[in-house]
Amino acid sequence: MTRKIAILGATGSVGASTLDLVERAPERFEVVALTAGSDVAGLAEAARRTRARLAVIADESRLQELEARLAGTDCRAAAGPEALNEAAAGEAEWVMAAIVGCAGLVPVMAAIEAGRTIALANKEALVSAGALMTEAASRSGATLLPVDSEHNAIFQCLAGSRAQDVSKLILTASGGPFRTTSEADMRTATPAQAVAHPNWSMGAKISVDSATLMNKGLELIEACHLFGLPSGRIDVLIHRQSVVHSMVEYVDGSVLAQLGSPDMRVPIAYALAYPERMATPADRLDLAAIGKLEFEEPDLQRFPALRIARQALEQGGAAPTVLNAANEIAVGCFLAGGIGFTEIASLVEQALDQSTAAAPESIDEVVALDRTTRNAMAAMIEARCH
């Protein structure tokens, strides 16, 4: 039987990798819905190739263009928030959640409340609303499958294990393009340098997060919600080769690791075919050629974002939501040339220090806090720049 799937964020890097796998195995998958933010051409092309039934563009002003590009097909064009929710909670059994940032929050919750199997590539969903989403999944029977390479690796290493047998989780990080760069040189780093990730091909925002190590901080928060372990039982190690994607240490001292080439199609395929496996075109590891695997502790002096994220996790309440929103604004400003690279973490920490928000108790409250934090952060940056 074919699996009916929807891809939220079909024109981004994760969406494109998912489509690549789906189109290699058309007998296994039926694409029922695809969404994109504003890339009408990419969305229409993907919908035509996969014979999707529904194509949704988040930008409502682009609907007529999408309708024109889909003329003569059986694919229905739609736009806006309600249409995104329909794509997430409609016919699909399996939903790839790959919308970047908090824009994906409401559609992901719609899929969870509908009891779907959700492949989570949008880490911001669990960072901003982790408790709300995991509680909703428990009520609806939804399945959350991690797609981030690190969480997917942990998920594979935990297969069949009891929670009480786990000692700790070990997330690995490449260290990004500035792993050995001095603090002084990082102050003058350009956006082009920050997005030049040494191992992975990713979008600009997540590449900057990798460069600051905020990405690992967000993953730390996500791991707590996915696997139910506290901050003190989750470590981070720098592993520049990106061969070991993460590890699980058990109470008997055994450590299980998942290894693979740095290709997002591997964790996506695991989630796409779960509980089975499927072939991918990813390069196979040549361990003899790699020769040795190297690990080191993260430098929290040069990369304070990881420390700040752990503090937000341990503080709880509104802090992770504020962290995520403030970071998105700071990274966007850096990419636009408005602030320096090292100012990203300091501005996020300032936003956390100034926040007096209460813990959000609903998705609407999360969205409202996200919006308030973004506005406050933008004002803070403007005041700092003038």
C-alpha positions, 0 to 999 in steps of 0.5 A: 500500500502507498503512504499518503504524504504531505510536505510542509515547506516543499521548496526548502532544502529539507522539502527538496530532499524529501521530494527526491526520495519520494520521486525515487519510490513512486510505488510507495508514496502518494503526494496529497499536499505540498506547501511553500512560503512564496516560491510559486514556481518551485511549488507549482513545478513540484506539484506537477511532477508529483501529481499532488492534489493540493498546493498551498502558498502561504503568501495569499497575494501569490494565489492567482499566480499559483492557479495560473501555473497549475492550470490544466492539472487536477491540483487545487491551489489554495493560500493562507493560514487555513489552507496550510492547516488543511494541508497538514491535517487533511488526507495525509497520513504522514506529514513532513514539517519543514516550514522554517521558524515559528511560521510552522507552529500552527500547521504542525499543531493541526497535524498533531491534533489530527493524529498524524505521523509528523516528521519534525524538521522544524525544531522551532515547534518543539523549542517554542511549544514543546510541552503543549505539542507533546501533550497534544500528541499523547491525547491524539495518538500522533507520532513525532518522528525526528528528522534533524540528523542528531535527534534521528540518530538518537531515535535510532540508537534508542530503538527497543530500549527502556527509558530507565536503561538510558544514562545520557544522550550525546548530541554532536556538532560540527562546530560550524565554519568558525570552530577554530576562529578567534573571538576577535575575527568572529566579530568581523565575520560576514554573512557569506562566511557564516553560511559557508558550512563545512559539511552540510548544505542548509538554508541561511538561517540554520547555517548561521545558527550552526555557526553560533552553536545556537542550532545545538542549543535549540536541539538540546531543548528539542531533545528534552521534549522528544526523549523526556530527559532533563538538561543535565543528562544531555551533553554536546560534543564538537565532532567536526567530521559530522560522521557520528551524528549523535550517541546514547550512553546506557547505564551499563556503560555501553555507548551506541552511535549512529554514523552516516554521511552528512546527507539529510536524505538519510534521516528523512528516509528513516522517518519516511519509511518508518518503521521500515527502511528504504534505499537512499542515494547517499554516499556510503562511509569509507571508514578506512579513508576517514581514519579516525574520529575526533571529538572535543568539548564546545568552547562556551566562551567563544560560542555563548549561544549554547550556554544561553540556550541551556539556561533558557531550557533550565529556566523553562516557562516562556524562556525557550519561546523568547529565545527562539523568537529573539534568535530569529530576529537577530539572525535575520538582522545579521544576514541583512548586514545590520549587526555583527556576528557576535552580537547575535548571542548577546542580543538574545541574552539581553532579550531573555534578561528583559523578558517578564512573560509568563509561560504560554498555556496555548498555541495562541499564547505561544504565537502572541509571545513570539510576535511580542518578542520579535517586536521588542527585539527589533526595537532593541536592535534599532535602538542599539544601531542608532 
